[in-house]
Amino acid sequence: MQTPMIDYLHQLVESVGEDGGEVASYIPELAQADPDRLAIAIATLDGEVYVAGNADDEFTIQSISKPFTYALAIADRGLESVLEHIDVEPSGDAFNEISLDPETGRPLNPMINAGAIASHALVKGDGAEGRTERILDLYSRLAGRELSIAEDVFESELSSADRNMALAYMLRTVGTLEGEPADVVRGYTRQCSASVTVRDLARMASVLAAGGRTPQGDQVLDPAVNRQVLSVMATCGMYDSAGDWLTSVGIPAKSGVAGGLMGVLPGQVGLAAFSPRLDPHGNSTRGVRLFERMNRDMGLHLMNATESGRSVWRRTVREGVPTHEIVGDLQLIESERVVRGFAEEPVGESPVIIDLDRVHTANDIARRVVLEGIRRLHVDGHDVRLVDPSGVLGTAETGSGELVRGEQARGGYVPTSFPDVASAIAG
Ligand code: GLN
């Protein structure tokens, strides 16, 4: 059997209909690009990539580079320092608007060119080449293959980069730009000229969707940095159509003038489309339409409120031993359900097994809540036997019962660990 996902994508590409809009002409080389190309890709968090259309055609990443370079700037300089240079407010302006906050002098956000040029300048590295090398290295790790620069597009854009030069000089006058304007614009233009396919973009998006982690388990971006980037994409990624986009399509996204469009649904998928003709906002006309269709057909919307936590816990009695089986990824709501289950356990001295064999991740609050539940079972008299082969609880020391704390308190109860339920039953 072939998975229906591939057929769905082919049907989507075939049914997207007539194109409208114009290819970007302010970068001469882009005006040469075949405007009829069309491609789409979906990447799951465990590494499957489904594609349709001209999926192996390369095009330049352009503004889709901005969220990734912003991530590197934060990783290099720390969030506080980056926020001193670049704000995070939606501007409602076009991508290349010559605008800065009248009071602070900062660009309004890192997704418009002014903010993106400032982010590029904050990346550590020796001049334009040094910065671009580190930036390209990050993009490559995210894409899972070595990317390169489309030199022809780079030369072409640099030869007509007057507007970005104007932005860089303006940033320097207000003290927001680190470095020489010409060198920064050169590096920024090189970053925009990284050559990608929809496959690459979908895979890069899937890493953002997975909290900065690749399917191979490489934590490329710190989860807090990743969250900052996604937040800014959600509010500012689509420039002056950001509000319309978030309400109607609901997928944090970033577009580029070469016709690429990348979307991230946190915890679910990475999406990408490519079609060079652009609407008046500078977003790919058919790319936008494909995203609208995917949203409708697949129920993809950031604000779709789904209830989680219902089926994470159940209690069985295995050979006379009460066993609390926990399944799925644990965040606050799931861990609340789990400890509500623990609370049903009658007080007594019987052993109790906590089986976390089918839990892959638990965030910090979930870990603390479950450990506190274990401590309370122990206080009730139970000998708690823990099965946690992936170590999602970390060092399973419960702490003292103090719930409001920054760090895991020491000096609590440590349940006995077993590799599996059978040995936990045997005791
Ligand atoms: N390199 C382009 C520019 O700076 C990127 C703009 C875009 O993709 N929207 O003008």
Boltz pocket constraint, residues with backbone or C-beta under 6 A from the ligand:
constraints:
  - pocket:
      binder: B
      contacts: [[A, 61], [A, 62], [A, 63], [A, 64], [A, 95], [A, 96], [A, 113], [A, 157], [A, 164], [A, 188], [A, 189], [A, 192], [A, 255], [A, 256], [A, 257], [A, 258], [A, 282]]
      max_distance: 6.0
